[in-house]
Amino acid sequence: MLTFDFKQFMFELKEGAIKHVGASNNAATVKLYDIDSIDVREFGDERVKVAFEDAEDNEVEVALDPPEAREVARGIEMLEEESDLFE
């Protein structure tokens, strides 16, 4: 399941094309649940890309700098050690 939460975005639908016509200082939140596959790979020379996909072919990609990728890895390792979640 993929959810979007657009904060005050304005889009125009004209002749089958969607165009953003609102301010450029808005924010959005995207959440993907029930992940079926995860791919971790190099992205360019300086980033790590993590791609998540569900059974409905919804996909979310996140590009991380190495310090951010290490922080994600450390956070998961900490949960494995301290939480009952991984039992």
C-alpha atoms as one frame of an Amber mdcrd trajectory, in Angstrom:
protein
   0.000   0.000   0.000   1.338   3.410  -0.996  -0.004   6.554   0.646   0.621
  10.201  -0.242   0.036  13.207   1.985   0.370  16.381  -0.063   0.480  19.578
   1.946  -1.245  22.355  -0.015  -0.124  21.193  -3.448  -1.993  22.455  -6.466
  -1.994  20.521  -9.724  -3.462  21.322 -13.109  -4.856  18.608 -15.353  -4.898
  19.811 -18.946  -5.217  17.642 -22.048  -4.191  14.544 -20.082  -1.045  16.103
 -18.573  -0.557  16.844 -14.897   1.377  20.000 -14.024   2.262  21.405 -10.610
   1.062  25.010 -10.518   1.396  25.844  -6.819   4.180  27.323  -4.743   7.521
  25.528  -4.701   7.865  25.613  -0.898   5.377  22.813  -0.125   6.064  19.421
   1.408   4.752  15.888   0.965   4.958  12.600   2.825   5.011   9.224   1.071
   4.659   5.918   2.915   4.990   2.408   1.490   3.736  -0.560   3.501   3.928
  -4.348   3.042   7.280  -4.331   1.243   8.002  -7.325  -1.016  11.523  -6.454
  -2.131  14.415  -4.214  -1.135  17.408  -3.331  -3.289  20.522  -1.585  -1.938
  23.119  -0.328  -4.423  25.620   2.406  -5.180  24.115   5.541  -6.672  26.657
   7.602  -8.526  30.037   8.067  -6.861  28.847   9.354  -3.492  25.501   7.865
  -2.507  23.702   4.680  -1.548  20.291   4.046  -3.092  17.723   1.939  -1.266
  14.677   0.930  -3.323  11.561  -0.583  -1.752   8.781  -2.253  -3.782   5.441
  -3.787  -2.814   3.332  -6.484  -4.503   1.418  -3.848  -6.481   4.651  -2.566
  -8.109   4.633   0.651  -6.094   8.231   1.720  -5.564   9.991   4.220  -3.333
  13.683   5.037  -3.792  15.836   6.840  -1.232  19.338   8.135  -1.991  21.507
   8.456   1.119  24.922   9.928   1.746  27.275   7.369   3.396  26.868   8.869
   6.922  23.074   8.628   6.595  23.308   5.031   5.314  25.541   4.115   8.266
  23.024   5.693  10.663  20.203   3.580   9.190  22.350   0.435   9.512  23.254
   1.307  13.132  19.605   1.966  13.968  18.566  -1.443  12.653  21.422  -3.166
  14.495  20.373  -1.408  17.718  16.778  -2.598  17.253  18.007  -6.159  16.676
  19.902  -6.038  19.983  17.393  -4.170  22.144  13.941  -4.915  20.779  11.719
  -7.997  20.839  10.728  -7.114  17.280  13.399  -9.326  15.690  12.791 -12.424
  17.841
